[in-house]
Amino acid sequence: MTSVGSEIFDADALFIRLRLLGDIVFTIPAVQLFKERFPGTRLHYVVEERFRDVAELIPGVDHVIAVPRRRGIAAILAFRKQVRSLRIGTIVDFHSGPASALLTRVSGVPLRIGYRTPNRNWAYNKLVERFDPSRPAHSVHNQARLLEALGVDACSLPQYPFIDPRTFPVSPRLAPLLQLQPRVVLHLGAGNRFRDWGEDHFSALVQRLGAQKVHVVLFGGTPEEAARGAKLGGHPYVHDASGRLSAKEILSLVIGAAAYVGADSGPLHLASLTATPLVALYGPNLAEVSGPWRREGVVIVQMEMACRPCSQRSCKYGTIPCMRNISTDRVYEAVSQFIH
């Protein structure tokens, strides 16, 4: 047993981060800290089913509980039954949104930790302020602070642990692409339209790289991204791998590439688990808050604008210049430094 203030930590723990891809990746340093402090504690991790494969990649997670994206009463009761069948003494809710707060409360777990909010404090019996102006603003720091309710020092956070994608099985579809050298992996979309660089920019970039005989592997899972991939895949040296890919398949594409290029979105943060250089395009968001959790091999390309960051619900200019005015030249120059 390990003493945590007045609590006795002698049972399993459960972390909740239902979504999204990048936010789940951002909890990895918190998982590392927790397992260092409580090495004998079994750790369960709750995500939406669509992100199960990401949670299963996290070193230190012993068991993944996947819940449906849309949860009715039956799914909520099934979750409660599953949690109560386990030996869980503590829940840490890394989001503290309406859905995760409800799951936390109905679990019946004795110690429930979450952020202090205007209308969801009923879900928790240990609250942490959502923001601490005296600490770094990055989401990795902000989520790890929740562990301080367990007596874990979250002031100094580790970098991501090494995950070797070369051990993953490779599908016949992707195997030939992994042999291409030099290759650049390009994500054709973003989390929403306010972070989208635009098809014209992507087209210009792949043409310039192709003219230098650099192979460009395109990927993206949404219908719009797949349509872009089909259109741009006709250029010389451009290879379309768009469509649904698992987290392991994306990592397999990225490992060994000369560079990864993409906007601030989940795949960028997944790619940051490798050692591949990243060229990250930032518009509405600030890299200080949601940038790749990496010290080396990261180039942030962004516009200096007074309106950044913004809510990403509307654009005062209507044209989203923070993304659309990032020139192809700047991105090409950033990528070129990694091509040998």
VOPATI-243174 format. One record per residue (C-alpha): residue number from 1; residue in one letter; x, y, z. Coordinates in Angstrom, 3 decimals. Example, Ala and Ser with C-alpha at 12.3 -4.5 7.8 and 13.67 -1.06 7.14 Angstrom:
+-----+---------+----------+----------+----------+
! num ! residuo !        x !        y !        z !
+-----+---------+----------+----------+----------+
!   1 !       A !   12.300 !   -4.500 !    7.800 !
!   2 !       S !   13.670 !   -1.060 !    7.140 !
+-----+---------+----------+----------+----------+
This chain:
+-----+---------+----------+----------+----------+
! num ! residuo !        x !        y !        z !
+-----+---------+----------+----------+----------+
!   1 !       M !    0.000 !    0.000 !    0.000 !
!   2 !       T !    1.151 !    3.551 !   -0.725 !
!   3 !       S !    0.006 !    6.465 !    1.409 !
!   4 !       V !   -1.489 !    9.383 !   -0.536 !
!   5 !       G !   -2.381 !   12.092 !    1.973 !
!   6 !       S !   -5.321 !   10.707 !    3.942 !
!   7 !       E !   -6.086 !    8.176 !    1.178 !
!   8 !       I !   -4.679 !    4.647 !    0.996 !
!   9 !       F !   -3.799 !    3.763 !   -2.581 !
!  10 !       D !   -4.060 !   -0.033 !   -2.583 !
!  11 !       A !   -6.394 !   -0.742 !   -5.534 !
!  12 !       D !   -6.438 !   -0.390 !   -9.308 !
!  13 !       A !   -6.720 !    3.017 !  -10.981 !
!  14 !       L !   -8.713 !    4.135 !  -13.979 !
!  15 !       F !   -7.938 !    7.026 !  -16.332 !
!  16 !       I !  -10.638 !    8.488 !  -18.586 !
!  17 !       R !   -9.869 !   10.373 !  -21.786 !
!  18 !       L !  -12.635 !    9.480 !  -24.213 !
!  19 !       R !  -11.338 !   11.491 !  -27.155 !
!  20 !       L !   -9.752 !   12.973 !  -29.284 !
!  21 !       L !   -6.633 !   11.375 !  -30.740 !
!  22 !       G !   -4.217 !   14.194 !  -29.870 !
!  23 !       D !   -5.626 !   14.609 !  -26.365 !
!  24 !       I !   -5.202 !   10.896 !  -25.687 !
!  25 !       V !   -1.567 !   11.098 !  -26.816 !
!  26 !       F !   -1.100 !   14.096 !  -24.503 !
!  27 !       T !   -1.934 !   11.908 !  -21.473 !
!  28 !       I !    1.052 !    9.604 !  -22.076 !
!  29 !       P !    3.477 !   11.571 !  -19.815 !
!  30 !       A !    0.841 !   11.445 !  -17.053 !
!  31 !       V !    0.639 !    7.667 !  -17.444 !
!  32 !       Q !    4.434 !    7.490 !  -17.149 !
!  33 !       L !    4.450 !    9.622 !  -13.993 !
!  34 !       F !    1.693 !    7.554 !  -12.431 !
!  35 !       K !    3.417 !    4.229 !  -13.117 !
!  36 !       E !    6.716 !    5.568 !  -11.758 !
!  37 !       R !    5.009 !    6.607 !   -8.510 !
!  38 !       F !    2.749 !    3.554 !   -8.232 !
!  39 !       P !    4.580 !    0.790 !  -10.128 !
!  40 !       G !    2.508 !   -2.011 !   -8.638 !
!  41 !       T !   -0.852 !   -0.460 !   -9.461 !
!  42 !       R !   -2.850 !   -1.890 !  -12.336 !
!  43 !       L !   -3.989 !    0.930 !  -14.642 !
!  44 !       H !   -7.167 !    0.835 !  -16.744 !
!  45 !       Y !   -7.828 !    3.409 !  -19.478 !
!  46 !       V !  -11.267 !    4.378 !  -20.844 !
!  47 !       V !  -11.651 !    5.645 !  -24.418 !
!  48 !       E !  -14.275 !    5.657 !  -27.116 !
!  49 !       E !  -14.158 !    2.517 !  -29.244 !
!  50 !       R !  -12.775 !    4.397 !  -32.270 !
!  51 !       F !   -9.616 !    5.229 !  -30.272 !
!  52 !       R !   -9.052 !    1.827 !  -28.685 !
!  53 !       D !   -5.977 !    1.125 !  -30.819 !
!  54 !       V !   -4.347 !    4.373 !  -29.669 !
!  55 !       A !   -4.856 !    3.633 !  -25.977 !
!  56 !       E !   -3.500 !    0.121 !  -26.483 !
!  57 !       L !   -0.214 !    1.646 !  -27.669 !
!  58 !       I !    0.409 !    3.527 !  -24.411 !
!  59 !       P !    3.177 !    1.947 !  -22.313 !
!  60 !       G !    1.965 !    1.473 !  -18.751 !
!  61 !       V !   -1.706 !    0.946 !  -19.592 !
!  62 !       D !   -2.627 !   -2.548 !  -18.425 !
!  63 !       H !   -6.213 !   -2.738 !  -19.695 !
!  64 !       V !   -8.292 !   -0.656 !  -22.120 !
!  65 !       I !  -12.032 !   -0.215 !  -21.615 !
!  66 !       A !  -13.670 !    0.942 !  -24.852 !
!  67 !       V !  -17.126 !    2.536 !  -24.763 !
!  68 !       P !  -19.407 !    3.406 !  -27.696 !
!  69 !       R !  -19.177 !    6.865 !  -29.202 !
!  70 !       R !  -22.906 !    7.352 !  -28.606 !
!  71 !       R !  -23.896 !    6.028 !  -25.217 !
!  72 !       G !  -27.457 !    5.351 !  -24.163 !
!  73 !       I !  -28.624 !    4.098 !  -20.775 !
!  74 !       A !  -27.740 !    0.496 !  -21.623 !
!  75 !       A !  -24.121 !    1.384 !  -22.494 !
!  76 !       I !  -23.735 !    3.509 !  -19.351 !
!  77 !       L !  -25.072 !    0.723 !  -17.141 !
!  78 !       A !  -22.794 !   -1.792 !  -18.876 !
!  79 !       F !  -19.833 !    0.486 !  -18.162 !
!  80 !       R !  -20.796 !    0.766 !  -14.498 !
!  81 !       K !  -21.139 !   -3.016 !  -14.222 !
!  82 !       Q !  -17.724 !   -3.572 !  -15.824 !
!  83 !       V !  -15.973 !   -1.035 !  -13.588 !
!  84 !       R !  -17.597 !   -2.419 !  -10.459 !
!  85 !       S !  -16.378 !   -5.889 !  -11.378 !
!  86 !       L !  -12.806 !   -4.579 !  -11.207 !
!  87 !       R !  -10.793 !   -3.593 !   -8.173 !
!  88 !       I !  -10.677 !    0.157 !   -8.872 !
!  89 !       G !  -10.158 !    2.664 !   -6.081 !
!  90 !       T !   -9.376 !    5.843 !   -8.051 !
!  91 !       I !  -10.605 !    7.494 !  -11.261 !
!  92 !       V !   -8.807 !   10.418 !  -12.920 !
!  93 !       D !  -10.937 !   12.192 !  -15.548 !
!  94 !       F !   -8.538 !   14.010 !  -17.875 !
!  95 !       H !  -11.326 !   15.809 !  -19.711 !
!  96 !       S !  -14.058 !   16.497 !  -17.137 !
!  97 !       G !  -16.563 !   17.075 !  -19.925 !
!  98 !       P !  -20.249 !   16.136 !  -19.629 !
!  99 !       A !  -19.844 !   12.576 !  -20.955 !
! 100 !       S !  -16.737 !   11.649 !  -18.966 !
! 101 !       A !  -18.126 !   13.299 !  -15.823 !
! 102 !       L !  -21.245 !   11.146 !  -16.029 !
! 103 !       L !  -19.227 !    7.959 !  -16.471 !
! 104 !       T !  -17.012 !    8.958 !  -13.558 !
! 105 !       R !  -19.965 !    9.543 !  -11.252 !
! 106 !       V !  -21.936 !    6.403 !  -12.116 !
! 107 !       S !  -18.850 !    4.218 !  -11.693 !
! 108 !       G !  -19.183 !    4.293 !   -7.931 !
! 109 !       V !  -15.394 !    4.432 !   -7.515 !
! 110 !       P !  -14.477 !    5.880 !   -4.093 !
! 111 !       L !  -11.913 !    8.500 !   -5.185 !
! 112 !       R !  -12.903 !   10.553 !   -8.240 !
! 113 !       I !  -10.547 !   13.298 !   -9.482 !
! 114 !       G !  -11.448 !   15.935 !  -12.072 !
! 115 !       Y !  -11.226 !   19.607 !  -12.965 !
! 116 !       R !  -13.281 !   22.186 !  -11.126 !
! 117 !       T !  -16.026 !   23.384 !  -13.484 !
! 118 !       P !  -19.119 !   25.602 !  -13.149 !
! 119 !       N !  -21.588 !   22.707 !  -13.450 !
! 120 !       R !  -19.896 !   19.283 !  -13.182 !
! 121 !       N !  -18.304 !   19.306 !   -9.749 !
! 122 !       W !  -20.951 !   16.800 !   -8.613 !
! 123 !       A !  -19.019 !   14.057 !  -10.441 !
! 124 !       Y !  -15.864 !   14.331 !   -8.301 !
! 125 !       N !  -14.773 !   14.356 !   -4.699 !
! 126 !       K !  -11.292 !   15.769 !   -5.412 !
! 127 !       L !  -11.149 !   18.847 !   -7.604 !
! 128 !       V !   -8.223 !   20.508 !   -9.390 !
! 129 !       E !   -8.356 !   23.969 !  -10.939 !
! 130 !       R !   -8.551 !   23.609 !  -14.718 !
! 131 !       F !   -5.831 !   26.211 !  -15.328 !
! 132 !       D !   -2.887 !   27.299 !  -13.221 !
! 133 !       P !   -1.343 !   30.561 !  -14.504 !
! 134 !       S !    1.893 !   29.792 !  -12.646 !
! 135 !       R !    2.486 !   26.614 !  -14.690 !
! 136 !       P !    3.271 !   25.986 !  -18.377 !
! 137 !       A !    0.114 !   26.213 !  -20.459 !
! 138 !       H !    0.707 !   23.120 !  -22.568 !
! 139 !       S !   -2.090 !   20.541 !  -22.486 !
! 140 !       V !    0.367 !   17.830 !  -21.418 !
! 141 !       H !    1.191 !   19.828 !  -18.271 !
! 142 !       N !   -2.416 !   20.730 !  -17.669 !
! 143 !       Q !   -3.622 !   17.130 !  -17.755 !
! 144 !       A !   -0.752 !   15.798 !  -15.662 !
! 145 !       R !   -1.580 !   18.328 !  -12.902 !
! 146 !       L !   -4.597 !   16.184 !  -12.015 !
! 147 !       L !   -2.189 !   13.616 !  -10.575 !
! 148 !       E !   -1.130 !   16.118 !   -7.930 !
! 149 !       A !   -4.355 !   15.166 !   -6.159 !
! 150 !       L !   -2.623 !   11.805 !   -5.634 !
! 151 !       G !    0.575 !   13.374 !   -4.367 !
! 152 !       V !    2.401 !   12.993 !   -7.691 !
! 153 !       D !    4.833 !   15.808 !   -8.536 !
! 154 !       A !    3.861 !   16.951 !  -12.056 !
! 155 !       C !    6.271 !   19.863 !  -12.321 !
! 156 !       S !    8.789 !   17.970 !  -14.439 !
! 157 !       L !    7.296 !   15.791 !  -17.148 !
! 158 !       P !    9.019 !   13.102 !  -19.206 !
! 159 !       Q !    9.131 !   13.039 !  -22.974 !
! 160 !       Y !    7.201 !   10.323 !  -24.759 !
! 161 !       P !    8.541 !    6.794 !  -24.289 !
! 162 !       F !    9.999 !    4.968 !  -27.273 !
! 163 !       I !    7.424 !    3.085 !  -29.333 !
! 164 !       D !    8.944 !    0.981 !  -32.119 !
! 165 !       P !    6.545 !    0.746 !  -35.078 !
! 166 !       R !    8.908 !   -1.670 !  -36.823 !
! 167 !       T !    7.433 !   -4.429 !  -34.668 !
! 168 !       F !    3.930 !   -3.814 !  -36.048 !
! 169 !       P !    2.480 !   -6.049 !  -38.782 !
! 170 !       V !    2.373 !   -4.199 !  -42.106 !
! 171 !       S !   -0.519 !   -4.580 !  -44.532 !
! 172 !       P !    0.272 !   -5.517 !  -48.164 !
! 173 !       R !   -1.205 !   -2.173 !  -49.197 !
! 174 !       L !    1.372 !   -0.181 !  -47.241 !
! 175 !       A !    4.431 !   -2.442 !  -47.465 !
! 176 !       P !    5.733 !   -1.035 !  -50.790 !
! 177 !       L !    5.421 !    2.540 !  -49.493 !
! 178 !       L !    7.752 !    1.837 !  -46.590 !
! 179 !       Q !   10.567 !    1.114 !  -49.024 !
! 180 !       L !   10.393 !    4.520 !  -50.722 !
! 181 !       Q !   13.319 !    6.831 !  -50.021 !
! 182 !       P !   13.429 !    9.683 !  -49.499 !
! 183 !       R !    9.782 !    9.998 !  -48.576 !
! 184 !       V !    7.677 !   12.666 !  -46.932 !
! 185 !       V !    4.409 !   11.721 !  -45.224 !
! 186 !       L !    1.705 !   14.357 !  -45.720 !
! 187 !       H !   -1.583 !   14.521 !  -43.824 !
! 188 !       L !   -4.161 !   16.039 !  -46.155 !
! 189 !       G !   -6.541 !   17.555 !  -43.640 !
! 190 !       A !   -7.058 !   18.801 !  -40.103 !
! 191 !       G !   -9.426 !   18.521 !  -37.198 !
! 192 !       N !  -11.735 !   21.168 !  -38.657 !
! 193 !       R !  -11.887 !   23.677 !  -41.488 !
! 194 !       F !  -10.218 !   26.394 !  -39.407 !
! 195 !       R !   -7.017 !   24.326 !  -39.343 !
! 196 !       D !   -7.108 !   23.243 !  -42.986 !
! 197 !       W !   -4.194 !   24.482 !  -45.083 !
! 198 !       G !   -6.166 !   24.020 !  -48.305 !
! 199 !       E !   -6.018 !   21.694 !  -51.301 !
! 200 !       D !   -4.215 !   24.265 !  -53.459 !
! 201 !       H !   -1.330 !   24.433 !  -50.977 !
! 202 !       F !   -1.106 !   20.661 !  -50.696 !
! 203 !       S !   -1.080 !   20.356 !  -54.483 !
! 204 !       A !    1.691 !   22.928 !  -54.879 !
! 205 !       L !    3.801 !   21.279 !  -52.176 !
! 206 !       V !    3.585 !   17.757 !  -53.591 !
! 207 !       Q !    4.451 !   19.029 !  -57.067 !
! 208 !       R !    7.550 !   20.813 !  -55.774 !
! 209 !       L !    8.689 !   17.786 !  -53.801 !
! 210 !       G !    7.979 !   15.467 !  -56.718 !
! 211 !       A !   10.056 !   17.691 !  -59.009 !
! 212 !       Q !   12.982 !   16.977 !  -56.659 !
! 213 !       K !   12.263 !   13.213 !  -56.895 !
! 214 !       V !   11.052 !   13.086 !  -53.317 !
! 215 !       H !    8.316 !   10.505 !  -52.755 !
! 216 !       V !    5.247 !   11.939 !  -51.025 !
! 217 !       V !    2.866 !    9.567 !  -49.237 !
! 218 !       L !   -0.578 !   11.100 !  -48.740 !
! 219 !       F !   -2.962 !    9.992 !  -46.024 !
! 220 !       G !   -6.193 !   11.109 !  -44.386 !
! 221 !       G !   -9.298 !    9.302 !  -43.258 !
! 222 !       T !  -12.194 !   11.658 !  -43.981 !
! 223 !       P !  -14.088 !   11.600 !  -47.295 !
! 224 !       E !  -12.677 !   15.041 !  -48.172 !
! 225 !       E !   -9.129 !   13.890 !  -47.446 !
! 226 !       A !   -9.639 !   10.726 !  -49.499 !
! 227 !       A !  -10.934 !   12.828 !  -52.413 !
! 228 !       R !   -7.833 !   15.002 !  -52.195 !
! 229 !       G !   -5.630 !   11.932 !  -52.124 !
! 230 !       A !   -7.260 !   10.486 !  -55.219 !
! 231 !       K !   -6.793 !   13.770 !  -57.070 !
! 232 !       L !   -3.219 !   14.484 !  -56.009 !
! 233 !       G !   -2.084 !   10.885 !  -56.297 !
! 234 !       G !   -1.785 !   11.305 !  -60.060 !
! 235 !       H !    1.324 !   13.489 !  -59.735 !
! 236 !       P !    4.760 !   11.892 !  -60.255 !
! 237 !       Y !    6.338 !   10.562 !  -57.048 !
! 238 !       V !    3.042 !   10.995 !  -55.179 !
! 239 !       H !    1.429 !    7.938 !  -53.545 !
! 240 !       D !   -2.128 !    7.926 !  -52.233 !
! 241 !       A !   -2.602 !    6.017 !  -48.968 !
! 242 !       S !   -5.745 !    7.916 !  -47.950 !
! 243 !       G !   -8.671 !    6.121 !  -46.384 !
! 244 !       R !   -9.033 !    4.544 !  -42.994 !
! 245 !       L !   -5.709 !    3.639 !  -41.358 !
! 246 !       S !   -5.114 !    2.297 !  -37.879 !
! 247 !       A !   -2.797 !    4.079 !  -35.452 !
! 248 !       K !   -0.194 !    1.372 !  -36.020 !
! 249 !       E !   -0.413 !    1.815 !  -39.790 !
! 250 !       I !    0.080 !    5.579 !  -39.526 !
! 251 !       L !    3.089 !    5.090 !  -37.281 !
! 252 !       S !    4.519 !    2.529 !  -39.710 !
! 253 !       L !    4.258 !    5.081 !  -42.527 !
! 254 !       V !    5.904 !    7.805 !  -40.479 !
! 255 !       I !    8.832 !    5.833 !  -39.063 !
! 256 !       G !   11.788 !    6.057 !  -41.421 !
! 257 !       A !   10.343 !    8.975 !  -43.401 !
! 258 !       A !   12.466 !   12.050 !  -44.044 !
! 259 !       A !    9.709 !   14.217 !  -42.570 !
! 260 !       Y !    6.050 !   14.378 !  -41.592 !
! 261 !       V !    4.002 !   17.406 !  -42.684 !
! 262 !       G !    0.604 !   18.253 !  -41.266 !
! 263 !       A !   -1.618 !   20.718 !  -39.478 !
! 264 !       D !   -2.386 !   20.701 !  -35.765 !
! 265 !       S !   -4.472 !   17.530 !  -35.521 !
! 266 !       G !   -4.478 !   14.051 !  -34.018 !
! 267 !       P !   -2.197 !   12.418 !  -36.613 !
! 268 !       L !    0.476 !   15.066 !  -35.962 !
! 269 !       H !    0.574 !   14.109 !  -32.296 !
! 270 !       L !    0.569 !   10.421 !  -33.151 !
! 271 !       A !    3.536 !   11.059 !  -35.461 !
! 272 !       S !    5.316 !   12.814 !  -32.582 !
! 273 !       L !    5.696 !    9.401 !  -30.915 !
! 274 !       T !    8.372 !    8.618 !  -33.514 !
! 275 !       A !   11.758 !   10.254 !  -34.091 !
! 276 !       T !   10.739 !   11.443 !  -37.586 !
! 277 !       P !   11.125 !   15.223 !  -38.043 !
! 278 !       L !    7.816 !   17.109 !  -37.941 !
! 279 !       V !    6.769 !   20.171 !  -39.930 !
! 280 !       A !    3.681 !   21.351 !  -38.047 !
! 281 !       L !    1.303 !   24.004 !  -39.399 !
! 282 !       Y !   -0.403 !   26.066 !  -36.689 !
! 283 !       G !   -3.230 !   28.524 !  -37.260 !
! 284 !       P !   -6.004 !   29.101 !  -34.683 !
! 285 !       N !   -4.178 !   27.210 !  -31.934 !
! 286 !       L !   -0.876 !   28.052 !  -30.275 !
! 287 !       A !    1.970 !   25.564 !  -30.278 !
! 288 !       E !    2.722 !   26.619 !  -26.697 !
! 289 !       V !   -0.593 !   25.004 !  -25.724 !
! 290 !       S !   -1.028 !   22.138 !  -28.178 !
! 291 !       G !    2.288 !   21.724 !  -29.966 !
! 292 !       P !    4.040 !   18.361 !  -30.411 !
! 293 !       W !    5.510 !   17.137 !  -27.121 !
! 294 !       R !    8.993 !   16.902 !  -28.563 !
! 295 !       R !   12.230 !   18.824 !  -27.949 !
! 296 !       E !   13.979 !   17.999 !  -31.201 !
! 297 !       G !   13.101 !   17.641 !  -34.858 !
! 298 !       V !   10.067 !   19.942 !  -34.804 !
! 299 !       V !    9.531 !   22.989 !  -37.005 !
! 300 !       I !    6.432 !   25.062 !  -36.241 !
! 301 !       V !    5.178 !   27.072 !  -39.236 !
! 302 !       Q !    2.701 !   29.776 !  -38.256 !
! 303 !       M !    1.552 !   33.330 !  -38.903 !
! 304 !       E !    1.988 !   36.036 !  -36.279 !
! 305 !       M !   -1.526 !   37.436 !  -35.913 !
! 306 !       A !   -3.171 !   39.296 !  -33.040 !
! 307 !       C !   -6.355 !   37.222 !  -33.356 !
! 308 !       R !   -4.565 !   33.970 !  -32.472 !
! 309 !       P !   -5.670 !   31.894 !  -30.654 !
! 310 !       C !   -9.351 !   31.874 !  -31.529 !
! 311 !       S !  -12.461 !   29.843 !  -30.742 !
! 312 !       Q !  -12.537 !   28.156 !  -34.189 !
! 313 !       R !  -16.256 !   28.851 !  -34.461 !
! 314 !       S !  -15.967 !   31.773 !  -36.857 !
! 315 !       C !  -13.235 !   33.834 !  -38.526 !
! 316 !       K !  -13.321 !   37.627 !  -38.223 !
! 317 !       Y !  -11.784 !   37.844 !  -41.703 !
! 318 !       G !  -13.881 !   35.066 !  -43.219 !
! 319 !       T !  -10.857 !   33.652 !  -45.064 !
! 320 !       I !   -8.944 !   31.987 !  -42.186 !
! 321 !       P !   -5.691 !   33.797 !  -43.055 !
! 322 !       C !   -3.810 !   32.271 !  -40.113 !
! 323 !       M !   -3.771 !   29.021 !  -42.114 !
! 324 !       R !   -4.421 !   30.041 !  -45.689 !
! 325 !       N !   -1.652 !   32.666 !  -45.715 !
! 326 !       I !    1.036 !   30.165 !  -44.732 !
! 327 !       S !    2.938 !   30.051 !  -47.999 !
! 328 !       T !    3.946 !   26.888 !  -49.824 !
! 329 !       D !    7.472 !   28.324 !  -49.969 !
! 330 !       R !    7.753 !   28.391 !  -46.171 !
! 331 !       V !    6.565 !   24.816 !  -45.792 !
! 332 !       Y !    8.753 !   23.573 !  -48.641 !
! 333 !       E !   11.806 !   25.222 !  -47.097 !
! 334 !       A !   11.011 !   23.681 !  -43.716 !
! 335 !       V !   10.691 !   20.210 !  -45.231 !
! 336 !       S !   13.781 !   20.560 !  -47.416 !
! 337 !       Q !   16.155 !   20.825 !  -44.461 !
! 338 !       F !   15.312 !   17.200 !  -43.553 !
! 339 !       I !   15.766 !   15.727 !  -47.048 !
! 340 !       H !   19.241 !   14.455 !  -47.698 !
+-----+---------+----------+----------+----------+
